[in-house]
Each structure stands twice: as C-alpha cells, then as structure tokens.
C-alpha cells in the first residue's frame, strides 16, 4: 500500500512540475514577445494588416485571370520581374492584376471627369491602352534603375573581392564575405551575390552560378566579369590580378562615360537657348528700339 501511495505522489509531483514548467515557459514567451514586439495599443494592427494584405492578394489573384496571356509571354514577364528584383511567386499575379486595376482606375477617372461626353470611344480606348502598358513602363524603369545600381557598385565589389582573395580566402569564401559586407551599403549587388553563394552551396558549379547571375541582371559589365572569371579558372591565372585590372577598367569606363555626358551638354543646351533665352534677349535688347522706331514713324505720318 505504501508503495502505491509513493508512486502516486511521485507521479503527481512529476505532473505538477511539468505543468508549472510549461506555464512559466508560456508566461516567459509572452513577456519576451511583449517586450520585443509592438505595444499593447498597436497589438491589433499587424493582424489587420495581414487580413488586408490577404484580401488584397485574393482580389489581385482574381483580377489577373482576366488578362489573356501565353506561356511564352509569362516566361518573359517573369524574367523581367527577376531582373527587377521581384522573385516571389506572387509577383507575376500582382503584375497582371495591376494591369486590370490600372485600367479600371483610368476608366473610372474618365467617367468622373466627364470626358466621355465628348468622344467616349477615344478616351476609353486611351485609358485601356495606358492602363495595360503602365505596369510595363514601371517595370522597365525599375529594371533600368537596378541595372544602373549594379553597374555603379561593381568596382567596389571587385576591390573587396581582391582584398579577400589576397588575404588568403578562396573565391567562394570571398564572394560570401563580400555579400555580407556589402549588404548595408549596396543591397542590390549583395542580394545577387547571396544567390550565387546559395547556388554554390547547393552543389552548382561556380561558373554556372556566375553565369546565372549574368543572366538575371542582364548587365554587360557583369557578363564581362563572368567570362573573365571563367577564363581565369580555366587557364589558371591569378584571380586577384584579373579582378584588379577589371576594376580599373570599369573605373576608366565610368570616367569616360561622365566625360561623354559632359561633352553632350553643349549640344543639349542649344534647344533651351533657342526656345527660352534668345527670345527674352531679343525682347530686352530690340524692344525699346522697336518702340522708338514705331513712335518716329507714327509722328512722321501725323505730320
């Protein structure tokens, strides 16, 4: 009988201690979440934002089915979205859904402003065309902006790779360290380097990983860098010297581009001078003379 009572007491103490441990763990997690997370007054906002985002995603997913598209067009648009930095699966749906939303907004604006009273067919056709093409123009602008950032930050990346390689790291370790160091200052090229590192860790050859980066970015200087790295790996040349030479070449090209843009300003200034400045000069210099001549002719005719 005593053995049964002792066993019962032991089980009771064990269950009680487990319950207290779980209770204190839940309480500790709540305290940590309250300390790290938002305040009590804003505790309902994240849920509201999540519900709003899910509802908006459902609306966009419904709208994107209206747009006619082929598989080849979808692949081209998805490649453009990747070049712009949007790699999620929902980016394609949001892109096509934004076309429908832009068309609806423009058609609503045409109806509200009363332009349909003049020529409804022309204005509605223009609204539909602009609404359908506006996301494409926006995406093209994002791609150009991202490519220009990669083009400008590539010499800094090469300098950092040279420092890492000369310090004794391999090219793969140097790429990972460069991506870590450039994440704060140059996030665009650091993001691309992170993908290269992940592909290499997954077992993809180094040359293929760098070629995929060149295809994703579609920047000429990145393609030249990738071909140079592949040739350096094939022929066994020094990677540090190759990277330093390429970085100096890129900086020289940047200086030449700036000088070319400065040389073009003289030609571009002709149109503002002819259209805006010269008429004002003619008015200021010739205006009083013309007024005097008119007064002289007027007095002569009156006599």
RANORSUL-V998446 format. One record per run of one state. SS is the DSSP state (A for helix, B for strand, O for the rest). FROM is the first residue (numbers start at 1). TO is the last residue. Records with the same first field share a line. If there is no record, write none. Layout:
SS: FROM-TO ; FROM-TO
This chain:
O: 1-1 ; 37-44 ; 64-70 ; 85-89 ; 114-115 ; 167-170 ; 182-186 ; 202-205 ; 218-219 ; 236-238 ; 303-303
A: 2-36 ; 45-63 ; 71-84 ; 90-113 ; 116-166 ; 171-181 ; 187-201 ; 206-217 ; 220-235 ; 239-302
